[in-house]
Amino acid sequence: MTLDHESQTPSSTHFWVNLAIVLWALAFILLCGRSLVLKIDHHSVYPVFTGAAANWLQGKPLYTVGSTEEFRYSPLVAAFFIPLREMQPRLGQFLWRSMNFIVYVGGLLYCCKVGLPRILARNQRAALFLLVLPLSIGSLNNAQSNPLVIGLLLIAVAAVMQEFWMLSAIAITLATLFKLYPIVLGLLLILVYPKKLSWRLIVCLAAGALLPFALQHWQYVIDQYRDWAHYLLTEDRQRGPKSDWYRDFRAVWRIY
């Protein structure tokens, strides 16, 4: 069965669109809504974030190598989770999962709207969402920040297409605060649009780096930045259990 928009009847198009909507709605209920029902979710990294928020409030180190729940994000992320930590655990986890879900889906919809990589018909957009759903369940299921980061990067690129430069800079900055590698996308976009994006991205990154100093004692924040840099330079998951290794060529080589 083909999804070529030239050969699709209106009824067939509605079927694929409705199927995509129904499946993604079910995914939201199962992956996000379950947090409101389950008391303890063993398939979630949410406690890593709330644990870091507790350490931030108490002035304890954020980055401890060898702990069961290692925090590897920027200090501002730890502060960001303080409001969620203060909520009832089920509600906090539901809001975090929903944020991941909404930003991810919103980024995909935004790219489809502006025509990235090209203008798609409705049935083709439905096919896109059906194809990415199986690949998205893993990260959405365990409350990782990956869907949020990917959604922000999609928003950043789509915003550039519409010349919303500040929106793009903000999206790249937020993604970089969670995972450092998104800055690479920012640098690539700066190469293409140096005058329009460079100073905006620099301002946003500086604001994100300095904001933690307004939320904790300056010496503590400096110590956390130093520990974070050391952690990122020395982290090696291949030293731990195989289940925690990155799924890369090095893991395949060592196992087989």
N, C-alpha and C positions, 0 to 999 in steps of 0.2 A: 504494500500500500504506500503510495507516494504522498508527500505533503507539499508538492509543488502547487503554489497558489494559483497557477493558471489552469490546473485541472481539478481544483477543488470546488465542489458545490457549496452554496451558503450553509446548507444543513451539515455538511461534513466539516466545514470550518467551525461552526458552532460546537460541534461535538468535541473537537480537539481543544478548543478554548475552554469549554466547560470542564473537560476532563482535567486539564492543567489546574484550573481553579480549585476543583474538588480535591485533587491529590495534594496540592500545596496547603489547602485548608486543613486537611486531615493531618498533614505533617506538622502544622502549627499546633494543633490540638495535642498530638501525641508527644511532640518533642518539647513544647513549651508549656502547654496546659497541664501536663502531668505533674509539674512542679507544685501546683496548687493542691495536689492530692497526696503525693508521696511524702512521707515524713523525712526519710533519708534517701537520697538519690546516690547510689554507689557509682553511677556512670556519669559523674560530673566533676569538673575541675573548679567549680564555683568556690568551694572552700579554700582553694589556693588564693583567690582574690580577697575573700573576706578575712582570711588569716593575715594577709599582708596589711589590710586596712587596720586590723587590731594592733599589729606591730607598729604601724605608723602613729596611731593614737597614743601608744604607750612609750614611744621613742625607742623601740627595739630594732635591731638590725632586720632589714628586709630580705637580705640575700645570704642564705645559709646553704652551702654546698653539702650534699649528702642527706638533707632532710627529706622526709617522705613527700612533702608538698613544696617543692622549690618554686619560688617566685622569681621570674626572669624578665619582668617588665619594668618600665621606667617608674621612678618614685611617684610621679603624678598619678599613675594608674592606681597605686595603693591608696592615695588620698581620694581618688574618684569613687572608690567602692565604700567609703565610710557611710554615706547615706543609705546604701543598699544593706550594709551590715547592720545598721540600726533598725531596719525593718524586721518584721516577722520573717524567718528564714524562707518559708515557702514563697511569700510574696516577693522577697528580694531576688530569689533565683528566677522566678517567673518573669520579672521585669528585665533581668539581665538576658535571659534567653530570648525574650521578645525583642529586645533591642538588637541583638545579633540578627535575628530573623528578619526584622523590618528593614534594617540597613542593607542587608544582603539582597533581599528581594527588591528593595527600592533602587539599589545600584543597577541591578539587571534591567529593571523597567526603565530607568533613566537612559541607559545605553540604547535600549530598543527605541525609545522616543526620539533620540537625536540621530539615530541611524548608524550605530556602531555595531559591527564593522560596516554595515550597509543597511539601507532601509529594508525592513522585513514586513511581510504581510502578517495578518493576525494569526493565521494557522502556523506560520513559520515561527512567530514569537511563542506560540503555544508549544511547538515542538522543542524550541530552545529550553523552555522551562521544564518540560518533561525529561529532556536529556540530562540536565544538570541536577535534577532532584536526587537521583540515586547517589551521585558523587558528593552531595552536600549533607546527606543524613549523618555521616560520621561526626563531623565537627559540630553540627547543630545538636546532635544527641548528647555530647559530653560537655556542652556549654563552653567550648573553647572560644577564643577571640578571633579565630581565623575567618569565620563568616563576616564578622564586623569589619575586619581589616580589608578583606576582598571587596566588600560592599563600598567601603570608603574609597578604595582605589578606582573602582568603576565610576563612582560619582566624580572623582577628581578628573578622570579622562573625559567624561561626558560634559562636565562643566567647562573644560577647555574648549570643547567643540562649540559651545554657546558663548564663549568669551566671558564666562563668570570666573574671573581670575582669583578673586578672594575666596570664593567657595572652593575652588580647586586647591588653593594653598591650605585652607583649613582642613580639608579632607585628608590631604597628604600628611599634614602635621599630626592629626589625631591617629592616623594609621601608624605613623612612625613612633609615636609614644608607646604603642603596644608592641610592635615588631620593628626593629630598626631597618630592616631591608626595604620597606616602602620608600625610604628616602631616595633610593635608586630611581624610582619612577619620577620623583620630583626633579632629580638632576637631569634626567633625559628630557623632560618637558621644558626645563630651563634652557637646554641647548637649542630647542626649537623656538621658544618664546622668551628670550632672555630679558627683554625690557619689561614685558608685561607680567611675568610670573616671578622673577628672581627676587625682587625686593619684598614682594608680598610673602613669599615662602620664608624668607629670612626673618621677617617680623613675626610670623606665626610660630616658627620654630623657637625663636628667642623667648616669646611669651610663654610657650609650653615649658621651656626649660627653667624659666624664672618663677613661674607660678608656685611651685612647691615651697619656695622661700617665704611666701605669704601665708603658708598653711602649717609650718612647723619651724622650730628653732633653726637658724641658719647653719649652725655647726653640724647639727644632725643631718640636714639636707645634704651638705657637702660630703659628709661621711657616706651617705647612701649612694650618691653619685660615684664616689670613688669605689665603693664596694660593687656597684653595678658594672662599672667598667672592668674591674678585675674578674667578676663573675663571667661576663661575656667572653673575655679573652681566654679564660681557663676552662670553661664548661666543655665537657666531653661526655655525651650520653653513652658512648660505647663503653665507658667504664662501669656502667650499671647493668641492670638486668636487660636481657635481649628485648624484652617487651617494650622497653623505654627507648630503644635505639631509633634514630632517624631511619626512615625507609629509603636509604640511598645505596649507591654502588658499594660504598665501604662496608655496609652491613651485609650485603649479598656476598661480597668477597670473603669476609671473615667467617660467615656461616657455612658457605659451600666450598 
